[in-house]
């Protein structure tokens, strides 16, 4: 009976005694029977270490030190270039069906907003005219003829107004995207003989394509008959700003990605094939609609076509460029 009383007393008193100790500071360490490596002879981040003159436990790595796994000696794999810094022609990893499908997944996450699901440069950002520099179609002959390393470098390092995706896309996934881009290019550039090997109604496809061409032509003719809208320097300046033209072309004579617009009109232009021409209105229109037709010497063939602009918009851009030249009448 006495034992039961003592137990009952302990049940009530012991919890009260323990609760009364909460928040009280102790000078010694609490009882810690199982250490589990909780207390080690090492320095915590930012901890003081009097062994060194600057008292810092955290030390700078020795010069030339490279973290494990970050050596990246394989230039072809990590940079997409050869030893002479030229782009590698082919993907330096095995390309399998699963690898291409991995590239498809990553492409649809990162690339479709601008380049479109079919790689035609008609992604949602481009189709809705948000003022970005148009993304090029991967089906242009210029890009079909580029090396795999060039496309990889564009993903890893960015190009023109496209940012680098190196932090978002791992190395292997970048190559997977390159493989998928090549698959897209092949799918959109199949010969008629190859198509006839499959159960495809080629005649229906051709008729549909011709109908679309006719609709586009009718739209252009309607714009031409209606005058296509206002043509002015002010409109051209606004179009240049909204379409990102100033990203590559300066108006003060400074050199950017493309030739400056200052005094461009009426000047003599030398092209990469050695030919020359005067930058008249016809030349300016061609440069806007078909920029790869004549590449100015000393500049890369990096401009995309702005053939989606109406005649009045193209002519307004021409008038704005003319306004920046002392050669204009």
Secondary structure, 3 states (H helix, E strand, C coil): CHHHHHHHHHHHHHHHHHHHCCCCCCCCCCCCCCCCCCCCCCCCCCCECCCCCCCECCCCCCCCCCCCCCCCCCHHHHCCECCCCCECCCCCCCCCHHHHHHHHHHHHHHCHHHHCCCCCCCCHHHHCCCCCCCCCCCCCHHHHCCCHHHHHHHHHHCECCECCCCCCCCHHHHHHHHHHHHHHHHHCCCCHHHHCCCCCCHHHHHHHHHHHHHHHHHHHHHHHHCCCCCCCHHHHHHHHHHCCHHHCCCCCCCCCCCCCCCCCCCCEEEECCCCEEECCHHHHHHHHHCHHHCCECCCCCCCCCCCCCCHHHHHHHHHHHHHCCCCCC
